[in-house]
Amino acid sequence: MDELDLGIRNETYSSFVASGHAPEPADVAAALDLEEHEVVEAYRRLHDAHALVLEPDTTRIRMLNPFSAVETPHRVEARGRSWFANCAWDALGILGALHTDGAIRSQCPDCGSHSTIARMSDTADIKCHACGADMLVVV
């Protein structure tokens, strides 16, 4: 990953954290005073390097780990914003990456019930409140 790709990746993360959704290449280009095609080309390189995941045959971001650009059963709420995670583990990663307390609402893989998990606090609970199953399972 060269300096241009790293800068584009960092701006993409910053925008995602600030807005709660994946930025369009044009928005990243404007923020970095680049041409849109430079961001599009960088997104493709970053996709090929597994640094982000694009929707098939597009330049729309699907995943910017640990963030998901599409709605999932794993929602993180912190700092007055919310984000979707790719899985319950990634939801924990969002709070870790943001260095903040927050709430994670995740779907139990056993019964389908939603439970809130608190992370980075003394009240962390990773059991389903409906059935008692562990919310963090290996998939």
C-alpha positions as a Markdown table, in Angstrom:
| # | Residue | x | y | z |
|---|---|---|---|---|
| 1 | Met | 0.0 | 0.0 | 0.0 |
| 2 | Asp | 1.6 | 3.3 | -1.1 |
| 3 | Glu | 1.1 | 6.7 | 0.6 |
| 4 | Leu | -1.7 | 7.7 | -1.7 |
| 5 | Asp | -3.7 | 4.5 | -1.0 |
| 6 | Leu | -3.0 | 4.9 | 2.8 |
| 7 | Gly | -4.2 | 8.5 | 2.8 |
| 8 | Ile | -7.4 | 7.5 | 0.9 |
| 9 | Arg | -8.0 | 4.6 | 3.2 |
| 10 | Asn | -7.5 | 6.9 | 6.3 |
| 11 | Glu | -9.9 | 9.5 | 4.9 |
| 12 | Thr | -12.4 | 6.8 | 4.1 |
| 13 | Tyr | -12.3 | 5.5 | 7.7 |
| 14 | Ser | -12.5 | 9.0 | 9.1 |
| 15 | Ser | -15.5 | 9.8 | 7.0 |
| 16 | Phe | -17.2 | 6.5 | 7.9 |
| 17 | Val | -16.7 | 7.1 | 11.6 |
| 18 | Ala | -18.0 | 10.7 | 11.4 |
| 19 | Ser | -21.0 | 10.0 | 9.3 |
| 20 | Gly | -22.0 | 6.4 | 10.1 |
| 21 | His | -21.9 | 5.3 | 6.4 |
| 22 | Ala | -19.3 | 4.6 | 3.7 |
| 23 | Pro | -18.3 | 7.7 | 1.7 |
| 24 | Glu | -18.6 | 7.9 | -2.0 |
| 25 | Pro | -15.4 | 8.2 | -4.0 |
| 26 | Ala | -16.3 | 11.8 | -5.0 |
| 27 | Asp | -16.5 | 12.8 | -1.3 |
| 28 | Val | -13.1 | 11.3 | -0.5 |
| 29 | Ala | -11.7 | 12.9 | -3.6 |
| 30 | Ala | -13.0 | 16.3 | -2.5 |
| 31 | Ala | -11.7 | 16.0 | 1.0 |
| 32 | Leu | -8.2 | 15.1 | -0.2 |
| 33 | Asp | -8.2 | 17.5 | -3.3 |
| 34 | Leu | -7.9 | 14.5 | -5.6 |
| 35 | Glu | -9.6 | 13.5 | -8.8 |
| 36 | Glu | -12.4 | 11.0 | -8.3 |
| 37 | His | -10.8 | 8.5 | -10.6 |
| 38 | Glu | -7.7 | 8.4 | -8.3 |
| 39 | Val | -10.0 | 7.4 | -5.4 |
| 40 | Val | -11.8 | 4.8 | -7.5 |
| 41 | Glu | -8.5 | 3.3 | -8.6 |
| 42 | Ala | -7.2 | 3.3 | -5.0 |
| 43 | Tyr | -10.5 | 1.6 | -3.8 |
| 44 | Arg | -9.9 | -1.2 | -6.4 |
| 45 | Arg | -6.3 | -1.7 | -5.2 |
| 46 | Leu | -7.4 | -1.6 | -1.6 |
| 47 | His | -10.1 | -4.2 | -2.4 |
| 48 | Asp | -7.5 | -6.4 | -4.1 |
| 49 | Ala | -5.3 | -6.1 | -1.0 |
| 50 | His | -8.3 | -7.0 | 1.2 |
| 51 | Ala | -8.1 | -3.7 | 3.0 |
| 52 | Leu | -11.8 | -3.0 | 2.2 |
| 53 | Val | -14.5 | -4.9 | 0.3 |
| 54 | Leu | -16.4 | -3.4 | -2.6 |
| 55 | Glu | -19.9 | -4.4 | -3.8 |
| 56 | Pro | -19.4 | -6.6 | -6.9 |
| 57 | Asp | -18.8 | -4.7 | -10.1 |
| 58 | Thr | -19.0 | -1.3 | -8.4 |
| 59 | Thr | -16.9 | 1.1 | -6.4 |
| 60 | Arg | -19.4 | 1.2 | -3.5 |
| 61 | Ile | -17.8 | 0.0 | -0.2 |
| 62 | Arg | -19.5 | -3.0 | 1.4 |
| 63 | Met | -17.1 | -3.5 | 4.3 |
| 64 | Leu | -14.4 | -1.4 | 5.9 |
| 65 | Asn | -13.5 | -3.7 | 8.7 |
| 66 | Pro | -14.8 | -3.7 | 11.4 |
| 67 | Phe | -17.5 | -1.5 | 9.9 |
| 68 | Ser | -20.2 | -2.7 | 7.5 |
| 69 | Ala | -21.8 | -0.4 | 5.0 |
| 70 | Val | -24.9 | -2.5 | 4.8 |
| 71 | Glu | -27.4 | -3.2 | 7.5 |
| 72 | Thr | -26.6 | -6.2 | 9.7 |
| 73 | Pro | -28.0 | -7.7 | 12.9 |
| 74 | His | -25.0 | -6.1 | 14.7 |
| 75 | Arg | -25.4 | -2.4 | 15.6 |
| 76 | Val | -23.0 | -0.3 | 17.6 |
| 77 | Glu | -24.0 | 2.9 | 19.4 |
| 78 | Ala | -21.4 | 5.2 | 20.8 |
| 79 | Arg | -20.6 | 8.9 | 20.8 |
| 80 | Gly | -24.1 | 9.8 | 19.8 |
| 81 | Arg | -23.8 | 7.8 | 16.5 |
| 82 | Ser | -24.4 | 4.3 | 15.3 |
| 83 | Trp | -22.6 | 1.9 | 12.9 |
| 84 | Phe | -23.3 | -1.6 | 11.6 |
| 85 | Ala | -20.6 | -4.3 | 12.1 |
| 86 | Asn | -20.1 | -7.4 | 10.0 |
| 87 | Cys | -20.4 | -9.7 | 13.0 |
| 88 | Ala | -20.6 | -9.5 | 16.8 |
| 89 | Trp | -16.8 | -9.7 | 17.1 |
| 90 | Asp | -16.4 | -6.8 | 14.7 |
| 91 | Ala | -19.0 | -4.8 | 16.8 |
| 92 | Leu | -16.6 | -5.2 | 19.7 |
| 93 | Gly | -13.8 | -4.1 | 17.4 |
| 94 | Ile | -15.6 | -0.9 | 16.6 |
| 95 | Leu | -15.7 | 0.1 | 20.2 |
| 96 | Gly | -12.1 | -0.9 | 20.6 |
| 97 | Ala | -11.0 | 1.1 | 17.5 |
| 98 | Leu | -12.9 | 4.2 | 18.8 |
| 99 | His | -11.5 | 3.8 | 22.3 |
| 100 | Thr | -14.9 | 4.4 | 23.8 |
| 101 | Asp | -17.7 | 2.8 | 25.8 |
| 102 | Gly | -20.9 | 2.0 | 23.9 |
| 103 | Ala | -23.7 | -0.4 | 23.4 |
| 104 | Ile | -23.9 | -3.2 | 20.9 |
| 105 | Arg | -27.2 | -4.6 | 19.9 |
| 106 | Ser | -26.6 | -8.0 | 18.3 |
| 107 | Gln | -28.8 | -10.9 | 17.2 |
| 108 | Cys | -28.4 | -14.2 | 19.1 |
| 109 | Pro | -27.2 | -16.9 | 16.7 |
| 110 | Asp | -29.2 | -19.5 | 18.7 |
| 111 | Cys | -32.7 | -18.0 | 19.1 |
| 112 | Gly | -32.7 | -14.9 | 16.9 |
| 113 | Ser | -33.5 | -12.6 | 19.8 |
| 114 | His | -31.7 | -9.2 | 20.0 |
| 115 | Ser | -29.7 | -8.3 | 23.1 |
| 116 | Thr | -27.6 | -5.4 | 24.1 |
| 117 | Ile | -24.0 | -6.0 | 24.9 |
| 118 | Ala | -22.0 | -3.3 | 26.8 |
| 119 | Arg | -18.3 | -3.2 | 26.0 |
| 120 | Met | -15.4 | -1.6 | 27.8 |
| 121 | Ser | -17.3 | -1.2 | 31.0 |
| 122 | Asp | -17.8 | -3.1 | 34.3 |
| 123 | Thr | -21.3 | -4.2 | 33.0 |
| 124 | Ala | -20.2 | -6.1 | 29.9 |
| 125 | Asp | -22.6 | -9.0 | 29.3 |
| 126 | Ile | -22.2 | -11.3 | 26.3 |
| 127 | Lys | -25.1 | -13.7 | 27.0 |
| 128 | Cys | -28.4 | -13.6 | 25.1 |
| 129 | His | -31.0 | -12.2 | 27.5 |
| 130 | Ala | -33.7 | -14.4 | 25.9 |
| 131 | Cys | -32.1 | -17.8 | 25.9 |
| 132 | Gly | -28.7 | -17.4 | 27.8 |
| 133 | Ala | -26.6 | -18.5 | 24.8 |
| 134 | Asp | -23.2 | -17.0 | 24.3 |
| 135 | Met | -23.5 | -14.1 | 21.8 |
| 136 | Leu | -19.9 | -14.5 | 20.6 |
| 137 | Val | -19.6 | -17.7 | 18.8 |
| 138 | Val | -17.1 | -18.9 | 16.2 |
| 139 | Val | -18.6 | -18.8 | 12.7 |
